[in-house]
Amino acid sequence: CLNTDDDIIIVDPTHEYMDVAKAFAGSFIEISPHSTNWVNPLDCDVSLLKEMNVYKNSLINEAQEVNELEDGTDLIHIIAQKSQIMCGIVEHSMEKEFKPQHVSIIDRCIKILFTDIASQPIKERKVPIMSDFYEILKQQKDEEAHDIVLSMERFIDGSFNTFNHPTSIDVKNRVTVYGIRDIGEQLMSVGMLITLSNIRQRIIQNASIGRATWLYVDEFHELMNKKYSKAFFISLWKKVRKLGGICTGITQNVSDVILDKDSMKLISNSEYTMFLKMGPGDAKLILDTFEGKISSAHLAYIENPSPGCGLIRFANTIIPLDNTINKDNPIYDVFNTNFYEKQAIKAATASKIG
C-alpha cells in the first residue's frame, strides 16, 4: 500500500475490514438486500463482443478448462465464463438435485442470451441481468429447465434479488473492501462467487494499464464446498497471476481445507503461507501435511502463541513470526479483532464524550 501504486481488494464476509478501509482512505462497499450497491453476475462490456458464426460445444464440462479472457472480445470465453457463474449460483440453490442436465440447459440459455446481444448493433446492446437469462430459461421445454426456474425464482422476484440489478458500485479507489456479511448465510458463498466475478474484470482492466492487484478473500472455504464455485475460484487463483493478480485465501477451517485435494493444490502451489493460532488437531494435521518442512519444535508458535505470533512458510523455508503490535501503536486499533476489547474501547470513548 505504501510502496506501490497497486490496487488492494478484500472480500470481507464478516465486516472485520471496515476499519482497514477507513484507515487507508479506501472504499467499503456493502453488498446486502438493503443496499443499493449492486453487482451483476452477467456484467461485461457488451460493446466489445464480437459475433461469431461457429460455436464450440459447451465449455463447462469437467474435462475442459475455461480460458482466461484478456480483452473481453471472445464470445466463446464470455459464454463459458458466465455459464460457470450461473452454474455456481444454481448449484448452491438446488444443492444435491443439481445434475449434468441442468448444466447443459444453463449453458444453452447463456449461449442464446449472449449470441443475441453480439448480433445486435453496438449502440442497441444492453448489459443483461439475471431476469434476461430467466426469461430465456422459461422458454425451454426440458423438464429439468422447470427445476431451474423454480430454484431461481427467489433470485429474480424474491428476497434474494440483490444480484438482479445492473452493477452500480464505484471501484475507483485503490483500497476496496467488499462487505458481504448482511446478505445472509444462505447467500454467502453465492455472494462471494458473484463478487469475485466482478473483481476479475477489474484485475483484467488493471493488467491492461500495467497495474498489479492484491486480492484477499477471507473465509475462502465458503467457495470450496460446491463444484462450480470451486472451479471458478481455482481458475481465478491460477490465471490472474499472469495479469498481475496476487491472490491470498484466508480461513479458520484449516482441517477442511487441507483434507480437500483441490484446496490443498492451491496451498501447495502457493509460495507463501502463514499459520496463526490453532488447536492441537489442526496443528498436528499441518505437521503431517508439511512433513520434513515444519518440525514439532515449530508447533509452539501455532498451538498456544501470543496474539500476532505464528509461522511463515516461504517456499521450503519456515520462519517463526512475531508480529506483536503494542497497544499504543497507531495501527493497533485498526488490526485488533478482539471483539470484547473493541467494545470496551467504544464504551470508554462514549463515556468520555458524554
JOKA-V478623 format. One record per run of one state. SS is the DSSP state (alpha for helix, beta for strand, coil for the rest). FROM is the first residue (numbers start at 1). TO is the last residue. If there is no record, write none. Layout:
SS|FROM|TO  SS|FROM|TO
This chain:
coil|1|6  beta|7|12  coil|13|17  alpha|18|23  coil|24|26  beta|27|30  coil|31|45  alpha|46|48  coil|49|74  alpha|75|97  coil|98|99  alpha|100|118  coil|119|121  alpha|122|124  coil|125|129  alpha|130|138  coil|139|142  alpha|143|156  coil|157|160  alpha|161|163  coil|164|174  beta|175|179  coil|180|180  alpha|181|183  coil|184|184  alpha|185|208  coil|209|212  beta|213|218  coil|219|219  alpha|220|225  coil|226|226  alpha|227|243  coil|244|244  beta|245|250  coil|251|253  alpha|254|259  coil|260|260  alpha|261|268  coil|269|271  beta|272|275  coil|276|279  alpha|280|289  coil|290|295  alpha|296|303  coil|304|308  beta|309|314  coil|315|316  beta|317|322  coil|323|331  alpha|332|335  coil|336|338  alpha|339|353  coil|354|354
